Amino acid sequence: MKYNRNEAFRFSFSPPLPGFFSIIKVHNQDYESRIGNMSVLDISPKGVKFQSNLELHDNADFELMLTLKLNGHLIELRGKVIWKQRGSSSYVYGFTLNEDARLEEVIVRELKAYNKGNK
């Protein structure tokens, strides 16, 4: 596992972990968008870095739900995009998770199991 000085740890996936996302709130109102594909580059108990061919607006007030499978368990992560970088053929996003201590524990447990099974 790779560690980031500002977080407990940040785990990078190589190759990236496939998943999908959807917009679930716009201006604090429930919303249901189509599903977009993504690849998770790294994850921590507080956030995710992912890439997608879809461009999300910079300053929009919206909440996403990221869905990924880790160790056979479907994990749904709610939160907001906090930064965006344009790549050559896709976009890379920084995503902060909504506060949820139980979900943070699930992420840590599943990442430990994933790391153990992929050595």
C-alpha positions as CSV (number, residue, x, y, z in Angstrom):
1,M,0.0,0.0,0.0
2,K,1.1,3.5,-0.7
3,Y,0.7,6.1,2.0
4,N,-0.2,9.8,1.7
5,R,1.1,12.1,4.5
6,N,-2.4,13.8,4.9
7,E,-4.4,10.6,5.2
8,A,-4.3,7.3,7.0
9,F,-3.4,5.7,3.7
10,R,-4.2,5.8,0.0
11,F,-4.3,2.6,-2.0
12,S,-3.5,2.7,-5.7
13,F,-4.9,0.1,-8.2
14,S,-2.9,-1.3,-11.0
15,P,-4.7,-1.8,-13.3
16,P,-7.4,0.6,-12.3
17,L,-10.6,-0.9,-10.8
18,P,-13.7,-0.6,-13.0
19,G,-16.9,0.9,-11.8
20,F,-19.6,3.4,-12.6
21,F,-21.1,6.6,-11.3
22,S,-24.3,8.6,-11.4
23,I,-25.4,12.0,-10.3
24,I,-27.8,11.6,-7.4
25,K,-28.4,15.2,-6.3
26,V,-28.3,18.6,-7.9
27,H,-28.6,21.7,-5.7
28,N,-29.6,19.5,-2.8
29,Q,-32.5,18.1,-4.8
30,D,-32.7,14.4,-5.6
31,Y,-31.8,13.7,-9.2
32,E,-31.3,10.5,-11.3
33,S,-28.8,10.7,-14.1
34,R,-27.7,8.0,-16.6
35,I,-24.8,5.8,-15.5
36,G,-21.3,6.7,-16.5
37,N,-18.3,4.4,-16.6
38,M,-15.2,5.1,-14.6
39,S,-11.9,3.6,-13.5
40,V,-10.8,3.9,-9.9
41,L,-7.1,5.0,-9.8
42,D,-6.8,5.1,-6.0
43,I,-8.9,5.2,-2.8
44,S,-8.7,6.1,0.8
45,P,-11.2,6.1,3.6
46,K,-12.0,9.7,2.8
47,G,-11.8,9.9,-1.0
48,V,-11.3,8.5,-4.4
49,K,-9.4,9.4,-7.5
50,F,-11.1,8.2,-10.7
51,Q,-11.0,8.7,-14.4
52,S,-13.8,8.8,-17.0
53,N,-14.3,9.7,-20.6
54,L,-17.2,11.9,-19.4
55,E,-16.7,15.5,-18.5
56,L,-18.4,16.7,-15.3
57,H,-18.8,20.5,-14.8
58,D,-16.3,22.2,-12.5
59,N,-18.5,24.5,-10.5
60,A,-21.8,22.6,-10.4
61,D,-23.4,21.8,-7.1
62,F,-24.0,18.1,-7.4
63,E,-23.5,14.9,-5.5
64,L,-22.4,11.6,-7.1
65,M,-22.7,8.0,-6.2
66,L,-19.7,5.9,-7.2
67,T,-20.3,2.1,-7.4
68,L,-17.4,-0.4,-7.5
69,K,-16.8,-4.0,-6.7
70,L,-14.0,-4.9,-4.2
71,N,-13.4,-8.5,-3.2
72,G,-16.8,-9.4,-4.6
73,H,-18.6,-6.8,-2.4
74,L,-20.5,-4.0,-4.1
75,I,-19.6,-0.7,-2.5
76,E,-21.5,2.5,-3.0
77,L,-19.7,5.8,-2.2
78,R,-21.5,9.1,-2.0
79,G,-19.8,12.5,-2.2
80,K,-18.6,15.4,-4.4
81,V,-16.0,16.1,-7.0
82,I,-13.5,18.5,-5.6
83,W,-11.0,18.8,-8.5
84,K,-10.7,17.8,-12.2
85,Q,-7.8,17.4,-14.5
86,R,-8.0,16.9,-18.2
87,G,-6.0,14.1,-19.6
88,S,-5.2,13.3,-23.2
89,S,-8.3,11.2,-23.7
90,S,-10.2,11.3,-20.4
91,Y,-10.7,13.3,-17.3
92,V,-9.3,12.6,-13.8
93,Y,-11.4,13.6,-10.8
94,G,-10.7,14.0,-7.1
95,F,-13.8,12.9,-5.1
96,T,-14.4,13.4,-1.4
97,L,-16.7,11.0,0.5
98,N,-19.6,12.1,2.7
99,E,-18.8,11.5,6.4
100,D,-19.6,7.9,7.3
101,A,-17.5,6.2,9.9
102,R,-19.1,2.8,9.2
103,L,-18.3,3.1,5.5
104,E,-14.7,4.1,6.3
105,E,-14.3,0.9,8.3
106,V,-15.7,-1.1,5.4
107,I,-13.2,0.5,3.0
108,V,-10.2,-0.2,5.2
109,R,-11.3,-3.8,5.8
110,E,-11.9,-4.5,2.1
111,L,-8.7,-2.8,1.0
112,K,-6.7,-4.9,3.5
113,A,-8.4,-8.1,2.2
114,Y,-7.8,-7.0,-1.4
115,N,-4.1,-6.2,-0.7
116,K,-3.7,-9.6,1.0
117,G,-5.3,-11.5,-1.9
118,N,-3.3,-9.6,-4.6
119,K,0.3,-10.0,-3.4
